[in-house]
Amino acid sequence: MAIAASLAACNSADNATDVADVDKNVYLCDTSTMTQSDDLRIYQIMVESFVNGDDSIGHGTGYGTSHHKGDLQGIIDSLDYIESLGMNAIWLTPIFDSMPIEGQDHWADRLDATGYFTSNYFAIDPRFGTMEQAKELVEKAHEKGLYVFFDGVFGHHKGNVVPSPEGRLPVGENNPVSYPESLEFYQEVATYWIKELKIDGWRLDQAYQVPTDAWASIRASVDEASKSVTYVNSEGETVNPLGYMVAEIWNNENYINETGYGKEGEPALCSAFDFPVRYRLVETFAVNENSIGSKGGKWLDEGMNLHSLYPSHAKPNLMLGNHDLVRFGDLIQRGNIASPDEPEYWARHKAALSFLAAYSGPITLYYGEEIGDEVEGFSQKVWSDCAIQGLCDDHVARSSAKIEGLTGTINSNQWNLKQYVSELMTIRAAHPALSRGERTNIIANDSVYVDHKQADEEALLYMVSTTTNPESISISAEDIASEGQLVDLLSGKAYEMVGGEYQINLSPFEAKFLKIAKPSARGLTKAVAVASTSLMGEGFMAQCDNPVVESAGPIEKTLYVVGDFVDAGWKHKPNRAYNYVGDNTYQAVVEEKAGAFRMQYASADWKPQFTADGLELTPGKVATLKYGGYGKDTAVTLPEAGKYVWSLKFSDSGNPEQLMVSKCP
């Protein structure tokens, strides 16, 4: 395909973002697509585990605890249910034909059921259904106001790939393929389904496998194909497919930039899942997969503030879970917090889901989250034969869908949560300040999180409790630029101003969405609070110029700062090796990017390894060092780029004592 011409189209009317740099060979993000994508409320479906609509087909095997008989007919039968939740899009895991190789084992059979190792990118897997059913699914979804996104695996394949209709094949190894040699093949894949079925875009599996310049070219092809076809939507309007693309890059903000978004002014992809905030979300209202939790509103605010690390074209998409993560209900139980027969289990679900509803940008709900689903009898990490049992953390959430009125009935707690989700999605659709609004944090502490959201003439407050205790919040009318009532969008209750303040009570984990009935003409003037704590510590451990000493220290092996840094990727890198500087102290001076990172301090063989007590480190502050282990990573946020010194201090006998990270002058 002649993509050079498409890339030059960055100064066309359809892509009128900012085309001052017409000399650059860049393809900017389509402003219309990006604006519409803010309103996306996506319902994710793992096809093989979702609903069995045709018992004559199905894989019958797979990873996870489901029936493994899910198919396209089951999704068609569920469209009314999905629409009733207030969702406006569906994302299907891959449905392309994964053809068995003669003599393949049961592990390969299970991978075939996932669809993530495809053989024929241009045919529907007959165990999922037919091309006719795929067309019916897309058409019926569009009639109900639902966008349809397919799952694009453009970096790896099964190996026995069938040539495209134009005779193309991917080039190089199976995993990953070679670029730019494979580019034209995957451009053909990406555009074929838009033209053939009029799908609205792609979720991009392991997007880091594809170079950023190739993503820009594929994105240009998708835009061009989307503008070449139309369909009639639920409002009777003739529209083009949306052309939305969202990347799966399971890492921190810096890595997502490097492998997904690209540089400021030179976008590769325009949207990626917000894995960093997802982890903060579950660590606040449950625990993460490694049982780390007990965070609060400040933790959420810090994560949202780190969106500033992204280029201006970036459109993060927030989710609570997906098919590779443990269900939120199981994470609540993994933290020994609450079980489904306790009210707190459901309150925590409502709190987490409310945060999605208040998020600026697209959001994604994994099937079952709307009813607080869990895998019964599973919560703790399974170490022995987890794949055989379907209980590994990376696939256990692929459980059979529980669709009210189709696959069974739901209990009163599930029904109540489902109704709450529907209400959340309804107010999100009706109030653009939630999905598109500029966010200003008003309160963020251990027990409460409050945001001001503004879009056009509408201003709202979103607040949520992050604690098991009732909270009474005083908010200054001046701080939120309000001159009248605050009206609860869920209950209709009005809060009056008394003495220039509003008094609002929150039950444990309760969320409120409050419309500012009369915004002040002067607008919001509250400045975002800047941390007064210096990034530079004091004393010997904070000094960046301590000379290396020749005498032996208490640790025999060389230790490294090992973490999710872009330049390291959990590898032991020489520039992150500690040197002994005396006084039982080891230091590594490293040039760091701004961002949030997770790490441990370990030898090349991970014996020994150390981490911070409490698993958090604040720049410039001494923390207690302890022995680490799997999943016991230290989290630290470096708000500024620059040179930092990482310090570890031990006893004479080699027992861990203290650690610090401090910015160098």
N, C-alpha and C positions, 0 to 999 in steps of 0.2 A: 504494500500500500504506500501511496505517496504521502508520507507523513510530514515531510518538510513543508509542504504547503499548509498543512493543518497547523503546524507549529507557528508559522508566520501569521496565522489568523488571530493572534493575541490582540491585534488592534481592530478587530471586527466589532460591529455593534452588539452582537450576541455575547461578546466576552468583554464588555466595556467595564473592566475593573479600574485599572490605571495603566494607560498604554503610553506613558511618556517615554519609556525605554524601548521604543520600537526597534532600536538597533540590535537589541539582544534577541537571541534565538530562544525565546521562552514562550511557554504557553500558560497564560494566567488562569486562575480558577474562574469558572463561569459564575458571575454574580447572581444570576437568577437561580441557578441550581443551588448555590450555597445558601441563599436567603430562604428558599423553600425547605432546604434540608434542616434548618433550625426546628421546624415543626414536626420532624419525623418522630413517630412513636412506633418503633419497630418491635415486632413479636418474633423472636427467634425460634425456629423449629429444627430439631434434629430429626431428619426424615425417618430413618430406620427405627427410631424408638418412639415416635409420636403416636399416631393412630393407625390401627389396622383397618383399612377400609375395604380391602379385597383379600379374603383369606386364601385365594388361589395363588397369590404371589407373595413376595417378601423374602428377605434374606434368611431369616430363621436363626441367624447367629450374629454375633457382634460383641462389642465391648459394653459393659454396663449391665444393669439388672432388668432391662425391658424385655418385651416379647420379641423384639427384633423383627417385627412384621409390618412396620410402618410403610406407608405408600402414599402416592399422590391422591388417591381417592379419599384417604383418611384426612388429608389436609382440606380437600374440597368440602368434605362433610363438616369441617370445623370452622369454616369461614364465618358463619353467622355468629358463632361463639366469640371468635377473635374480634369481629366488628363490635360486638356488645361490650367489650372491654374498653372501647374508646381508642384502640390502636388504629393506626392508619398505614401500616406497612407490615409485610412479612419477609423474613429472610430464611431461605431454605439452605440447609447444608447440601453438599454436592449431590446432584441427581443424575450425573452422567454415567455412562456404562463402564463399569469396572469388570473387565472380562477375565475369568479365571485362567491361570496358566496351568497347563497339564501337570498334575502331580503336586500342586501347591498344598501347603499344610493348613491347619485350621486357623493359624494366626493370620495368614493371608486372606482366608475367607472372612475373618472378622474385619480386617482392614477394608475389604471390598464393601462391606456394609456401611462404613463411614462415608464412602465416596471420595475420600481425600487422596486416593491414588488411582487416578482415572486412566482408562485405556482409550475410550472413544469420546472425545470432547464434544462431538456433534450428534450424539444419540442419547436417548433416555435409557437408563438402566431398566431392563424389562422386569426386574424384581421390584421396582418402584412403580412402574406403569408404562404408559405409551406416550408418544408425541402428542396424540390427540388429547389425552388427559392433561398433559402439561399445558397445552393451549387453553383447554377448558378452565384449568386452575387460574391462569393469568387473567383470562377474560372475566371470570366470575369475581375474582379479587378486585379488578378494576371497577366492575359494576358496583361493588360495595365500598368504594373509596379507599381501597388498600393498594399501595404500591407493592411491587414484587421485586425482590432482590435475590439473585442467584449467588452461589458461592464460587469464586474463581480461584483455582489452584494453578497459578501461572509460574510457579518456580520448581515444581517437581511432578512426577507422574509414575505410573506403575512400571513402565518399560515396554509393554506391548502396545504402543500407541498406534492408532489407526490414522492414516493421512487425512488431512482436512479436505473439504470439497474442492479446494483449489490445489490439492496435492502437496500441501506443506506438512512438515513434521518438526517437532522440537529438536534441538541439536544439543549434543553433549551428553553428560551423565544424566541419570534418572533424577538424582536428588543432590544438588540442584542442577537445573539445566543451564545451558550456556547462553549468555547475552553478549552482544546484540544478535547472535545468530538465530535465536529462537523468537525474536521480537515479532516478526511478521506472522508466525503461526499463532501466537497468543493475541495479536491484534485481530486476527480473523475469528478466533474463539469469542473474544469480547464483543465483537460487533454482530456476529452471526445470530446470537440469541436475542439481541435487541431488535434486529430486523425480522427475525423469524417469529418470535413470540411477543415482542414489544415489552420485554422486561424493563424495569426502571433503573437497573444498575447492578453493582457487584459488591459483595463483601470479599476482601482479598486475603486469602489464607497465607500466613507466613510471608507477609509482604516484604520483609527484609531480604528475601532471597532474590528479588528483582532489583536491578540497579535503578537509581532514581531517575536517570535520563530516560530509561525505558518506560518507567511509569508515566512520565510526562507524555510520551508518544502514545501509550495505550489510552491514557485519559483523553487525548485529543481525538483518537479514533472513536471512543465511546461517545464523546460529545457530538461528533459529526454524525454517527449512526443514529443517535437519539433525535437529532434534528431532522432526520430524513424520513421518519415514520410518525404516525399519530394513532391515537385511540380516543374513544369517547369515555370520559370519566363519569363518576357517579352523579355529577351535577349536570350532565348532558353537554359538557364542553368538550370540544376537540382539542386535545393536548398532545404534546410530545412526551415520550418517556422521560423521567426525571434525569437520568444519567448520573446518579449519585454513586460514588465509590468510597468505601471505608476500609481502612487497612487494619489488619491484625498484626500488631507489633508489641509483643509481650515484654515491655521493658520500661525504662524511665524516660523522662522528657527528652533528654539529650540524645538518646539512642533513637527515639521516635523521630526526632528532627533529622538526624543523620541518614536514616534508612527509609524514611517515609515522606515527611513534609518537604524536605529540601531546604534551600536557603531563602531568606527574605528576598522577595522580588523574583525568585526563580523557583516557583513551586513544582514539586514532583507530584505528590498527592495532596488533596485538599482536606481530607478527613481521616481520622484514625481513632480507634477505640481508646478510651481514657483509662487504661489499666492503672496508672499511678493513683488516680482519685478513687477508682474502684477498691483498691486495697485499703485506702484510708477510710472508705465508707464502711467496709465490713469490719475493720479494726475498731471502729467507733461503736457500731451497733451490734456486733457479734465478736468473732475473732477471725483472723485469717487462717489459711490452711495449715499454718504452723502454730496455731493456738495462741497467737499474739493479738491482744485486744486491749480493752479498758482505756481507749482514747476518748477524746472529747471534741468540743466545738473548735478549739484552737487547732487541733490536728486537721480537721476538715478545711478550715480557712487557709492554713498553710499550703495544703495541697492545691486548693483552688487558685491561690496566688501564684503558684508555680506555672500556671498557664502563661504567665508573662514570658516564659522561656521560649514559647513557640513563636514561629513567624506569624505575621498578621493574617495570613491567608488560612491558618490552621483552624479546623472545625472539629474539636474533640467530641466523641460520642460516648456517653457514659452508660455503663451497664452494671448490674448487681452480680450477675453470674453468667455463665455460658456452658456449653457442652464439655469444656475442658476444666471446669472449676467445680468445687464442692458446692452443693446447694446451700443457700443462705440458712435454711432451716436446720440443716445438719451442722453448719458452722456455729449456730447458737448453741446447739447441744454439745459440740466439740469443746466449747468453752465452759461447759458445765454451768450454763447460765439459766436455761429454762427448757422445758419440754413442751410438746404440742398440747398437753392438757393444762398448761398454765397460761394465764392471761399475758404474762410478760413476753412469751414467745410471739404472740400476735402483735403486741404493741411495738416490739422491735422491728417486725416486718413492716408495719405501717410507717414507722419513722424512716427506715431506709428507703422505702418506695416513695415517700414524700420528697426525699432529697432528689430523687430522679425527676419527679414532676416539676421541681423548682429549678432545674438545671438549664442554663442557657446553652442551647445547642441540641443536636439530635440525641435521643435516648433509645436504649434497647432493653426489652424485657424478655428473659428466657422463659419458655413455657413452663408453667407450674408455679412460678413465683407469685402469680396473682392469687393462688390459694395456699400459699405458705407450704408448698410441697417439701417433702423430705424422703429419704430412703429409709424405710422402717428397719430398725435394728442396726443401722449404720450411723455412726457419727465419728468415732475415733479412727485415726489413720490405720489402715490395714497394711501390714508389712509382708506377711507370708502368703504367697500365691494369690495376690490381690487380683491379678489379671484373669486367672482362671475363675475366680468368684465374681468378677465384674465389679470389684470394690476398690480399685485404685483411684486415688484422688483425681487423676486426669480424665476419668470416664464415668465415675460413679453417678454423676448427675444425669446420665442418659437413661432415665427411667421412663416407664410407660406413662403417656399423658393421661391425665384425669380430666376429661372434658365433660362438663355438666350436661346431662341430657343425651350424651352420645356414648361415652364409655362407662358411665356410672353416675352415682350421686355424690354430692359433697356434704360435709357436716356443717353445722351452724357457724363454727369459727371460720371455716374455709369460705362459706358463702359471704360472711360479713367482710372478710378481707377482699374478696373478689368485688363486692359492691364498692368498697373504698377505692380500689384501683380504678374502677370505672368512673367514680366521681373525680379522682385526681386527673385522669386523662381528659375528662370533660372540661374541667376548669383550665387545664393547660391549653387545650384547643381554643378556648374562648378568650384567654388572656395572654396576648403575645408578650407581655412583659416577663412572663415566666420562661418561655422558650427562646425569646430573642433579646431579652432585656439586658441592659448594662448592670452588672452586679457591683454593689458596694457593701462590704461587710460592716455591720453596725455593732454586733457583739459576737465575740468568740472566746469562750472560756471552757473550763472543764465540764460545765453542765448545760450550756446553752449555745446555740448557733443562730444568729439573726442576720439576714441579708435584706438590703433594699434593692428592688428590681425596677428598672425604668425603661420603658420603650414608648417612644412618641409621647402622647399625652397621658399615658397610664403609668401609675406608680403603685407598687405592691410591697408588702413585707412578707418574707417567708421566715418562720421561726420553728425550731425544733429542739426539744429537750434531749440531751444526751446522757441522762442520769436516771437512776431509779428513785430519785427524790422529787417531790413536787417543787416547782419553782415559781416565784413571783418576780416578774420582770418590770422594771421601770424604764420607759423609753421617752426621751425628750422629743417633743414635737419639733423642735428646731433641728435636732439631729437627723430627722427623717423628712424634713421639709413638708410638714403636714399642718393644715389650718382647720381641720374638721374631724369628722369621725374616722375611725378605722372599722371597716366592715368585713366580717369573717365570710369568706367565699364559700365555705362548706356549711356553716350553720346559719348564716344570716345575722348573727349577733353583732351589735354595734358597740364600739368602745369609745367613750367620750373622753375628751381632753380635760384634765383637772389640774389647774396650776401649771399649765404648760407641759404636762406629762401624761402618759398613758400607763395604766397599771394592768398587766396581763398575766394571768395565771396559767401555768402549763402543768398538766399531769405528767408523770414519768413517760418519756418517749413520745409525748404528744406533739403534733405539728399543727401549725396554723398558717393559713394563707389570708392575709389581711389587705384589703384594698384601701388605699389612701383616698378617701372620698374627695378631698379638696387639697391637691398638692399646692405647695407654695409657689408663687410665680418666680421667686428667686432661684428655685431649684435646690438641689442637694449641695451642701457646702462642706459636709463632714469630710475631713481628710482621713485617709487611711493611716492608721497608727503605724509608726515606724519603731521597730524594736530598739531600745536604747542600749542594750547589751552589746559591748564591743565583741568583735570576732577574734580579737587578740587576747590571749591569756597572759598570765604573769608567771614569773619564775623560770626555773631551769627547763621545764618541759615545754615552755612556750617559745624558747629561743631557737631561731632558725639557723644560727651560725655556730652551734656547738661543734667543735672538731671531733672527728672520729678518733677513738683511742685504740691502741693496739692490744691492750690487755683483754683477756677473755671475760665476757659477761656471764650471767647465770644461765642463759639459754644457749644450748649447744648448736641448734640448727638456725639457719637464716629464716627470719620471719618476713612476711609480706603483707601489705594492705591489699586484700583480695576482695573485690566487689563488682558491682554492676556498672563500673565506670566505662565510658565509651572506649577509652584507649586500652582497656584490659579485659572486660567481659568475663569476670571470674577466673581470669588466668593470672598466674604468678609472674608478674613482669619485673624486669630488672630495675626499672626506674621507681618501683614501689617496694623495693627491698629495704628493710630496716638496717641501720648501722648502729653499732654500739658506741655511745658517747660518754660512758662512765656513769657512776652513781646508779648502777643497775638499770639504766635507761637506754632505750633504743629509739631511734628517730629515722623517719623518712620524709624528705622535703620534696613535694610534688606540685607541679602546676595543675590546678584543677579548674574545671568549668563550674559555673553556678548550677545548682540543682539539688535534688534529693537523691541520696544514695543509700544502698544497703551493703554491708560488708562484714567480714571477719578478719582476724589478724592471725595468719597461719603459716606454717612451714610448707614446703613444696608438696609433701606427702600428707598434709593436713593433720599431722601429729607432731606437735600440739596445735590447737587452734583456740583462739580467745575471742571474747566479745565483751560488750559493756553490760554491766548489771542494769537490768531494766530495759535493755536493748535500745536505748536512746543515748545520743551524744549531742551536746550543745557546743558549738564552736566557742573556744575561749574558756570553757569550764572543765575542771577536773572531774572525771567520773571514775567509778570503781570498775576495775578489770576483773573478769572471771573467765573460767574455761568455757569454751563455746561448744558447738555441735550442730548437727543438721537442722537447718531452719532457724537457728538462734542468731540471726543477723542483727548487727547494730545499724540503726537508722540514724542518718544525720542529714540536715539540710544546710548547704553552703549557699547563702544568699548572694554572694559575690564571687566572681571568678578571680583567680589569682594564685599565688604560691602559698601553700599551707604546709605546716609541719605536723606530722602524725607521731605521737609519742606514746610509748608503753613503758611502764615501770614495774619491776619485779622485786621480790625479796631476795636476800642472799642465796636462798635455797631454790630460787626459780619459781616461786609461787606468784601468781598474778596479783598486782596491787592497784595500779592506777593507769588511766589513759587520758589523752587529750588530743584534740585537733585545734590548731591555732593558726590564724592568718599571719603571714609574714609581713613585716613593714614594707 
